[in-house]
Amino acid sequence: MSEQQIFTEQKFTDLDWSEKVLENIKFEKCTFTGVNFSESDLISITFDRCKFVSCKFSVANIKKCALLNCAFKFCTMFSTTIENCKTTGTSFSEIDMTTVTIKGGNWSYTNLRYCDFSGKRLENINFQGADLRNADFSKAVLRECDFTECMLTNTSFHKADIRNNRFTSFDISTTNFSGAKVDIELAITAVNMLGATLG
């Protein structure tokens, strides 16, 4: 394997990195402005405390990458695939996630406020501690996901299939589970939160 390239506190502006394979690179405190990553393969890259402004990730494949405490502003992710990545501390709240495909990964403590996951199938994702306020999971199918200690105020799981997931420590009174398919564990958790008991 080639030696990892490391870039620290650099600015990348108006570059065309579309249709490229970028692999085994570490960016620390870098700023990307107007960079085109469309149709690129980003593999095993670490972005640590980086900022992305007006960048394009359309049809890009982001695989086994770490996006740690990063921020995205005015970026596009049309038909982007994010696979087995770690996104701890990163904010996607200004990204249109409607056509983004997420395959597994560690999304703990990520800012996903107002993100639209409606109708998606999401499996084996760790959302622990994530900010999911006002996020929409309506009609989504969720399997083996961890929502422990997530912020779920005004989050909608309307008509979603949320069986076989982990939900603990959230305010059930502000979360929309109407019409959702739930398993017995979540039903018991909900009853306990409401101060009731199963008879």
Secondary structure as the mmCIF struct_conf table of DSSP 4:
data_model
#
loop_
_struct_conf.conf_type_id
_struct_conf.id
_struct_conf.beg_label_comp_id
_struct_conf.beg_label_asym_id
_struct_conf.beg_label_seq_id
_struct_conf.end_label_comp_id
_struct_conf.end_label_asym_id
_struct_conf.end_label_seq_id
HELX_LH_PP_P HELX_LH_PP_P1 SER A 2 GLN A 4
STRN STRN1 GLN A 5 THR A 8
BEND BEND1 GLU A 9 GLU A 9
STRN STRN2 LYS A 11 THR A 13
BEND BEND2 ASP A 14 ASP A 14
STRN STRN3 ASP A 16 ASP A 16
TURN_TY1_P TURN_TY1_P1 SER A 18 GLU A 19
STRN STRN4 VAL A 21 GLU A 23
BEND BEND3 ASN A 24 ASN A 24
STRN STRN5 ILE A 25 GLU A 28
BEND BEND4 LYS A 29 LYS A 29
STRN STRN6 THR A 31 THR A 33
BEND BEND5 GLY A 34 GLY A 34
STRN STRN7 ASN A 36 ASN A 36
TURN_TY1_P TURN_TY1_P2 SER A 38 GLU A 39
STRN STRN8 ASP A 41 ILE A 43
BEND BEND6 SER A 44 SER A 44
STRN STRN9 THR A 46 ASP A 48
BEND BEND7 ARG A 49 ARG A 49
STRN STRN10 LYS A 51 VAL A 53
BEND BEND8 SER A 54 SER A 54
STRN STRN11 LYS A 56 LYS A 56
TURN_TY1_P TURN_TY1_P3 SER A 58 VAL A 59
STRN STRN12 ASN A 61 LYS A 63
BEND BEND9 LYS A 64 LYS A 64
STRN STRN13 ALA A 66 LEU A 68
BEND BEND10 ASN A 69 ASN A 69
STRN STRN14 ALA A 71 LYS A 73
BEND BEND11 PHE A 74 PHE A 74
STRN STRN15 THR A 76 THR A 76
TURN_TY1_P TURN_TY1_P4 PHE A 78 SER A 79
STRN STRN16 THR A 81 GLU A 83
BEND BEND12 ASN A 84 ASN A 84
STRN STRN17 LYS A 86 LYS A 86
TURN_TY1_P TURN_TY1_P5 THR A 88 GLY A 89
STRN STRN18 SER A 91 SER A 91
TURN_TY1_P TURN_TY1_P6 SER A 93 GLU A 94
BEND BEND13 ILE A 95 ILE A 95
TURN_TY1_P TURN_TY1_P7 THR A 98 THR A 99
STRN STRN19 THR A 101 LYS A 103
BEND BEND14 GLY A 104 GLY A 104
STRN STRN20 GLY A 105 ASN A 106
TURN_TY1_P TURN_TY1_P8 SER A 108 TYR A 109
STRN STRN21 ASN A 111 ASN A 111
TURN_TY1_P TURN_TY1_P9 ARG A 113 TYR A 114
STRN STRN22 ASP A 116 ASP A 116
TURN_TY1_P TURN_TY1_P10 SER A 118 GLY A 119
STRN STRN23 ARG A 121 GLU A 123
BEND BEND15 ASN A 124 ASN A 124
STRN STRN24 ILE A 125 ASN A 126
TURN_TY1_P TURN_TY1_P11 GLN A 128 GLY A 129
STRN STRN25 ASP A 131 ASP A 131
TURN_TY1_P TURN_TY1_P12 ARG A 133 ASN A 134
STRN STRN26 ASP A 136 ASP A 136
TURN_TY1_P TURN_TY1_P13 SER A 138 LYS A 139
STRN STRN27 VAL A 141 ARG A 143
BEND BEND16 GLU A 144 GLU A 144
STRN STRN28 ASP A 146 ASP A 146
TURN_TY1_P TURN_TY1_P14 THR A 148 GLU A 149
STRN STRN29 MET A 151 MET A 151
TURN_TY1_P TURN_TY1_P15 THR A 153 ASN A 154
STRN STRN30 SER A 156 SER A 156
TURN_TY1_P TURN_TY1_P16 HIS A 158 LYS A 159
STRN STRN31 ASP A 161 ASP A 161
BEND BEND17 ASN A 164 ASN A 164
STRN STRN32 ARG A 166 ARG A 166
BEND BEND18 SER A 169 SER A 169
HELX_RH_3T_P HELX_RH_3T_P1 ILE A 172 THR A 174
BEND BEND19 THR A 175 THR A 175
STRN STRN33 ASN A 176 ASN A 176
TURN_TY1_P TURN_TY1_P17 SER A 178 GLY A 179
STRN STRN34 LYS A 181 LYS A 181
HELX_RH_AL_P HELX_RH_AL_P1 ILE A 184 MET A 193
TURN_TY1_P TURN_TY1_P18 LEU A 194 GLY A 195
#
